[in-house]
Amino acid sequence: MKLIARIEDFHGELTRWRRDIHAHPELGFEENRTSDLVAEKLAGFGVAVHRGIGKTGVVGQLRVGNGPRSIGLRADMDALPIDEANRFDYRSQNPGRMHACGHDGHTTMLLGAARYLAETRDFDGTVNFIFQPAEEGLGGGAAMLKDGLFERFPCDAIFGMHNRPGLAVGKFAIRPGPMMAGGAFFDIAITGRGAHGARPESGVDPVVVAAHITTALQTVIARNVKPIDTAVLSVTQIHAGDAYNVIPEHAVIRGTARAFSTETMAMIRANMERIASGVAHGLGATATLDFRMPFVPLVNDARETEFIADTAAELVGAENVNRTGGLSMASEDFSFMLERCPGAYIQIGNGAGEGGCEVHNPGYDFNDAALPLGASLFARLVEKRLARETA
């Protein structure tokens, strides 16, 4: 393993930063303390700091030489609305909030790369350190783009990284093309006619309508998606009524849909709308669909995938980089940045030991052993892509 020695030297500091962030988790667009910490560190390194991009987002910019080339490195900062089950000293101090997806580690790895690059300045061009808010379904990536991210901080290519529990520390995984699914959230609002529970004939029961719509929605994937494609439609909530003896007026169905192409997502939406409206009408009720896509499919650029995989292989050996990693039905809003700029998103091993459970779990913890690996990869991407030209 050929990690950057200088980054290994301050591994202890990276660990302290990461655990401090872990102890003070903040939800999307509320990352005020985290943004303050990031901005303070960047300024201390000598990196130009720009705040308020995507509300609580931060961009650090480091220019060296006169080269016109540029690169973007992105990490997410937000936590999840989960009560932490861990009992170590740096567990969450904010009830109902937890870094259960490793964004504390991602932020720290990028800070580590920024510190090293600011010290060594061994490149020619511009690197943009992008610290994104609100990745967990609130649209932080899109918000940064709306605030002119790439107009203000142009990037020839952009790269991101996410930890992968179960993948050994020291290993990476990636694939070209579609890698993570686009994700939608939906609400189906059903209106019937309320009645006494003892007199169902005088009403239109939205609970029955909701049950029939839920069953019929299962045909969207089974009978409309090509067998060689992959998609998911899951009803996760049904809400209706408040009393034992009242047939309610309204019911709502909620859930999520996932697919690897925007075309498939559009097909799912159209069929959901047709089924919900048609079933409700047939049973004497009405139904309206609200279908929102906080995530588009994450698609890695083939050239940039090869570049980051080659760079990772130089650090940990080719045998430790899986270039045909599996598809994931999970979603990631770095996808919006990849729609606008060529780049790639790689998985870094988080191990399978203590804290190595799946993400979004109250017992999860980022593995500090991975910090110098991720920081080294970010730094090497800059040094290779923006390498000084020799005479």
C-alpha positions in Angstrom: 0.0 0.0 0.0 1.5 3.3 -1.1 -0.4 6.0 0.9 0.8 9.5 1.1 3.2 9.6 4.1 2.4 13.2 5.1 -1.3 12.3 5.3 -0.5 9.3 7.4 1.5 11.6 9.7 -1.7 13.5 10.7 -4.0 10.5 10.8 -4.6 11.2 14.5 -5.8 14.7 13.8 -8.1 13.4 11.1 -9.6 10.9 13.6 -10.2 13.7 16.1 -11.9 15.9 13.5 -14.1 13.0 12.3 -15.2 12.1 15.8 -15.9 15.7 16.6 -18.2 15.9 13.6 -19.7 12.6 14.5 -20.6 13.9 18.0 -22.4 16.9 16.6 -24.5 15.7 13.7 -26.8 18.1 11.8 -29.6 17.5 9.4 -29.8 18.8 5.8 -29.5 22.6 5.4 -28.9 22.9 9.1 -25.2 22.0 9.0 -24.1 25.4 10.5 -21.6 24.0 13.0 -20.2 21.6 10.5 -19.9 24.3 7.8 -18.2 26.6 10.4 -15.7 23.8 11.2 -15.0 23.1 7.5 -14.6 26.8 6.7 -12.3 27.4 9.6 -10.1 24.4 8.7 -9.9 25.4 5.0 -9.0 29.0 5.9 -6.3 27.8 8.3 -4.8 25.7 5.4 -4.6 28.8 3.3 -7.5 27.8 1.0 -10.0 30.5 -0.2 -13.3 29.9 1.4 -16.7 30.5 -0.2 -19.9 30.0 1.8 -23.6 30.0 1.3 -23.6 27.9 -1.9 -26.7 25.7 -1.5 -27.5 27.5 1.8 -25.0 25.7 4.1 -22.6 24.5 1.4 -19.0 25.4 1.4 -16.5 25.5 -1.5 -12.8 25.9 -0.9 -10.7 26.9 -3.9 -6.9 26.4 -4.2 -5.1 27.8 -7.2 -1.5 27.0 -7.9 0.4 28.3 -10.9 -1.2 29.6 -14.1 -2.6 26.4 -15.5 -6.2 26.6 -16.9 -7.1 23.0 -15.8 -9.5 22.4 -12.9 -10.9 19.6 -10.8 -13.7 19.2 -8.3 -13.7 17.0 -5.2 -17.0 16.6 -3.4 -18.0 15.4 0.1 -21.4 15.5 1.9 -21.9 16.9 5.4 -25.4 16.1 6.6 -26.6 13.5 9.1 -29.8 11.4 9.4 -32.8 11.7 11.8 -31.8 8.6 13.8 -31.3 8.0 17.5 -27.7 6.6 17.8 -27.4 3.3 19.6 -23.6 3.4 20.0 -22.1 4.1 23.5 -18.6 5.3 22.7 -17.4 8.7 23.9 -18.0 10.5 20.6 -21.6 9.3 20.1 -24.1 11.8 19.0 -24.8 14.7 21.4 -27.8 15.8 19.4 -30.9 13.6 20.2 -32.6 12.2 17.1 -29.7 12.9 14.8 -26.8 10.7 13.9 -24.0 10.3 11.3 -25.3 6.9 10.3 -24.1 7.1 6.7 -20.5 8.2 7.1 -20.7 11.7 5.9 -18.5 12.7 8.9 -15.8 10.5 7.4 -16.3 11.8 3.8 -16.0 15.4 5.0 -12.9 14.6 7.0 -11.2 12.8 4.1 -11.7 15.8 1.9 -10.4 18.1 4.6 -7.3 15.9 4.9 -6.7 16.1 1.1 -7.1 19.9 1.3 -4.6 20.2 4.1 -2.0 18.1 2.2 -2.5 19.9 -1.1 -2.3 23.3 0.5 1.0 22.3 2.2 2.7 20.7 -0.8 1.1 22.7 -3.7 2.5 20.1 -6.1 0.2 20.8 -9.1 -0.6 23.4 -11.7 -4.2 24.5 -11.9 -7.3 24.9 -9.7 -8.9 22.4 -7.2 -12.4 23.1 -5.9 -13.1 21.4 -2.6 -16.9 21.0 -2.6 -18.6 20.4 0.8 -22.3 19.7 0.0 -25.2 20.0 2.4 -28.4 18.0 2.5 -27.6 14.9 0.5 -30.1 12.7 2.3 -33.1 13.4 0.1 -33.4 17.2 0.5 -31.7 18.2 -2.7 -28.4 19.7 -1.5 -26.6 18.9 -4.7 -29.3 20.5 -6.9 -29.3 23.5 -4.5 -25.5 24.1 -5.0 -26.0 23.9 -8.8 -28.9 26.3 -8.6 -26.5 28.7 -6.8 -24.1 28.6 -9.7 -21.6 26.0 -8.5 -20.1 25.2 -11.8 -20.4 28.7 -13.2 -18.5 30.1 -10.2 -16.2 27.2 -9.8 -15.7 25.5 -13.2 -14.5 21.9 -13.1 -13.1 19.9 -16.0 -14.0 16.8 -14.0 -15.5 16.0 -10.6 -15.1 13.1 -8.2 -16.9 11.8 -5.1 -16.4 8.9 -2.7 -18.7 6.9 -0.3 -17.8 4.3 2.3 -19.0 0.7 1.7 -19.5 -1.4 4.8 -18.6 -5.0 4.2 -15.8 -4.0 1.7 -12.5 -4.4 3.4 -10.5 -1.3 4.4 -7.8 -0.9 1.7 -10.2 -1.9 -1.1 -12.2 0.2 -3.6 -15.1 -0.6 -6.0 -16.5 1.3 -9.0 -18.1 0.7 -12.4 -18.5 2.8 -15.5 -22.0 3.9 -16.6 -25.0 3.6 -14.3 -23.9 2.7 -10.8 -26.7 3.9 -8.4 -30.4 4.2 -9.1 -32.4 7.3 -9.5 -34.9 7.6 -6.6 -38.4 9.0 -6.3 -40.7 9.6 -3.4 -44.4 9.5 -4.0 -47.7 10.3 -2.3 -51.1 9.1 -3.6 -53.9 11.1 -2.0 -57.2 9.3 -2.1 -60.6 11.0 -1.4 -63.7 8.9 -0.7 -66.8 9.7 1.3 -66.8 9.4 5.0 -69.4 7.3 6.8 -70.3 5.5 10.0 -68.4 2.2 10.3 -71.8 0.5 10.8 -73.2 1.9 7.6 -70.5 1.4 4.9 -73.1 1.5 2.1 -73.5 5.3 2.7 -69.9 6.1 2.0 -66.9 5.3 -0.3 -64.2 3.7 1.8 -60.7 5.1 0.9 -59.1 2.4 3.0 -60.3 -0.3 0.6 -59.3 1.9 -2.4 -55.8 2.3 -0.9 -55.5 -1.5 -0.5 -56.5 -2.2 -4.1 -54.2 0.5 -5.4 -51.3 -0.9 -3.4 -51.9 -4.3 -4.8 -52.2 -3.1 -8.4 -49.0 -1.0 -8.1 -47.1 -4.3 -7.9 -47.8 -4.8 -11.6 -45.9 -1.7 -12.6 -42.5 -3.5 -12.2 -43.7 -7.0 -12.9 -45.5 -6.2 -16.2 -44.1 -2.9 -17.5 -40.3 -3.1 -16.8 -38.3 -5.2 -19.2 -37.0 -8.4 -17.5 -33.4 -7.4 -18.3 -33.8 -4.0 -16.6 -34.0 -3.4 -12.9 -36.4 -1.3 -10.9 -38.1 -1.1 -7.6 -41.5 0.3 -6.4 -42.2 0.0 -2.7 -45.2 1.2 -0.8 -43.9 2.0 2.6 -46.8 3.9 4.3 -50.6 3.8 4.3 -52.4 6.3 6.5 -56.2 6.7 7.0 -58.7 7.3 9.8 -58.6 8.1 13.5 -61.5 6.2 15.0 -62.7 2.6 15.3 -66.2 3.3 14.1 -65.6 5.9 11.3 -64.9 5.3 7.7 -62.6 8.2 6.9 -62.9 10.6 4.0 -59.2 10.5 3.0 -56.3 8.1 2.8 -52.7 8.5 1.6 -50.2 6.0 0.2 -46.5 6.8 0.4 -43.4 5.1 -0.9 -40.4 5.1 -3.1 -39.5 4.1 -6.7 -36.0 3.4 -8.0 -34.5 2.7 -11.5 -31.2 3.2 -13.4 -32.6 5.4 -16.2 -34.7 8.5 -16.4 -36.8 6.8 -19.1 -37.7 4.0 -16.8 -38.6 6.4 -14.0 -40.9 8.3 -16.3 -42.6 5.0 -17.3 -43.1 4.1 -13.7 -44.6 7.5 -13.0 -47.0 7.3 -15.9 -48.2 3.8 -15.0 -48.6 4.7 -11.3 -50.8 7.7 -12.3 -52.9 5.5 -14.6 -53.4 2.8 -12.0 -54.1 5.1 -9.0 -56.6 7.1 -10.9 -58.3 4.2 -12.7 -58.6 2.0 -9.6 -60.0 4.8 -7.5 -62.5 5.8 -10.2 -63.7 2.2 -10.5 -64.4 2.1 -6.8 -66.1 5.5 -6.7 -63.3 7.6 -5.3 -60.6 9.9 -6.7 -56.8 9.7 -6.4 -54.0 12.1 -7.3 -50.3 11.2 -7.5 -47.4 13.5 -6.3 -44.2 11.9 -7.7 -40.9 13.7 -6.8 -37.4 12.8 -7.9 -34.8 14.0 -5.3 -32.2 11.7 -7.0 -31.5 11.1 -10.7 -29.5 7.9 -11.7 -25.8 8.2 -10.9 -23.9 7.6 -14.1 -20.1 7.4 -14.1 -18.2 8.8 -17.1 -16.2 5.9 -18.6 -12.9 7.9 -19.0 -13.1 9.4 -15.5 -14.0 6.0 -14.0 -10.8 4.5 -15.5 -8.8 7.5 -14.2 -9.9 7.2 -10.6 -9.6 3.4 -10.7 -6.1 3.7 -12.0 -5.2 6.2 -9.3 -6.7 4.0 -6.6 -4.7 1.0 -7.9 -1.5 3.0 -7.6 -2.3 3.4 -3.9 -3.5 0.0 -2.9 -2.6 -2.3 -5.8 -4.7 -3.3 -8.8 -6.0 -6.4 -7.0 -7.7 -4.2 -4.5 -9.7 -2.2 -7.0 -12.9 -3.8 -8.3 -13.6 -2.1 -11.6 -16.9 -4.0 -12.2 -18.6 -3.3 -8.8 -22.2 -4.1 -8.3 -25.2 -1.9 -9.1 -27.0 -0.4 -6.1 -30.6 0.5 -5.8 -29.7 3.1 -3.3 -29.5 6.7 -4.5 -27.0 9.6 -4.3 -27.6 13.2 -5.2 -24.0 13.6 -6.4 -25.7 12.3 -9.6 -27.0 15.8 -10.3 -23.4 17.1 -10.5 -22.4 14.2 -12.7 -25.2 15.2 -15.1 -23.5 18.6 -15.5 -19.8 17.6 -15.4 -17.9 14.4 -16.3 -16.7 12.5 -13.3 -16.9 9.4 -11.2 -18.0 8.2 -7.8 -16.1 5.4 -6.1 -16.8 3.2 -3.0 -14.1 3.0 -0.3 -14.0 0.0 2.0 -15.3 0.6 5.6 -14.6 -2.9 6.8 -16.8 -5.5 8.4 -15.8 -5.2 12.1 -17.2 -3.1 14.9 -19.4 -0.4 13.5 -19.2 -2.1 10.1 -23.0 -2.7 9.9 -24.9 -1.3 7.0 -25.4 2.4 6.7 -28.6 4.1 8.0 -28.3 1.8 11.0 -28.3 3.2 14.6 -25.2 1.1 15.3 -23.2 2.3 12.4 -19.8 4.1 12.7 -17.3 5.2 10.0 -14.0 3.3 10.2 -11.2 5.8 11.0 -8.7 3.4 9.4 -10.1 4.5 6.0 -9.4 8.2 6.5 -5.9 8.3 5.1 -6.9 6.1 2.2 -9.7 8.4 1.1 -7.6 11.5 1.7 -4.7 10.1 -0.3 -6.9 9.2 -3.2 -8.5 12.6 -3.3 -5.0 14.2 -3.2 -3.5 11.9 -5.9 -6.4 12.7 -8.3 -5.4 16.3 -8.1 -1.6 15.7 -8.5 -2.2 13.4 -11.5 -4.9 15.4 -13.3 -3.2 18.8 -12.7 0.4 17.6 -12.9 3.0 20.2 -13.9 4.1 19.9 -17.4 7.8 19.2 -17.8 9.9 20.9 -20.4 
